[in-house]
Amino acid sequence: RENFIHLCNPHLEKMKEDILYHFALGTGTHDFPTLFGDVKFVCVGGSPSRMKAFITYIAEELGLGSPGCDYPNICAGTDRYAMYKVGPVLSVSHGMGIPSISIMLHELIKLLYHAKCSDITIIRIGTSGGIGLEPGSVVITRQSVDATFKPQLEQVVLGKTVVRSTNLNEQLAKELMQCSKEIGQFNTVIGNTMCTLDFYEGQGRLDGAICLYDEEEKLQYLKNAYESGVRNIEMESSVFAAMCNLSGVKAAVVCVTLLNRLEGDQISSSHDVLVEYQQRPQKLVGYFIKKSLGKV
């Protein structure tokens, strides 16, 4: 059972029914193996609309959907998250920040376990702020690091601080990098991703409602981050890496950079440019899935 989901919770075996509250799904009301047993690839991202766009895109790429086909939200019974499926691909929104993606991942991992899924690959696709990269560059995460550049997630459990590893699958990162080279459409790098608890002060921005440091201090911090190997900043990768590690799931983070934080704090590119940037992780991951299924 090495290739199956591993649950680090012995209490679940004692439960007659497992209700995945934030998905509006449950083992007593839904047949998980029938609904999800064929899933091999799970892609997660912040917004419901982006994840619906991804499932529409991947359906066309895999030849599994007809033009204009609509894909129902499996989690329509709740407004917390959205979930879409086509063939072996599941697309799920996770909201913004560590708490939101953590809740989603607890229930997603249990869903995959109850469905008896095996050989699962989970990839987070999203946006980020770049450091020392041209806007539109794609970063494949080697390690997720905290705001002090350490590859770890600190979490308080029962009043005690627990430290968990945030390394990501090295082989998967290399495979994704190779896919980007084969596509040849945009700059892609493998680097560390800094995961913060906040969008403004936590990322050294000067444009929040509160800022008690100056521009020189901000730039020095970002330069220190770059020198430590950090190439982009976002707010979900640390708990994503930690939970996938504990569950024995092969995982990757693929994010496009919307700006170079060494040159500013606000995103000023046009809507059309940003839309094209946001499609780059989708294209890369879509190509990887096609290649994995022998459809390239």
Secondary structure by P-SEA (a helix, b strand, c coil): ccccccccccccccccccccccccccccccccccccccccbbbbbccaaaaaaaaaaaaaaaccccccccccccccccccbbbbbcccbbbbbbcccaaaaaaaaaaaaaaaaaacccbbbbbbbbbbbbcccccccccccccccccccccbbbbbcccbbbbbbbcccaaaaaaaaaaaaaaccbbbbbbbbbbbccccccccccccccccccaaaaaaaaaaaaaaccccccccaaaaaaaaaaaccccbbbbbbcccccccccccccaaaaaaaaaaaaaaaaaaaaaaaccc
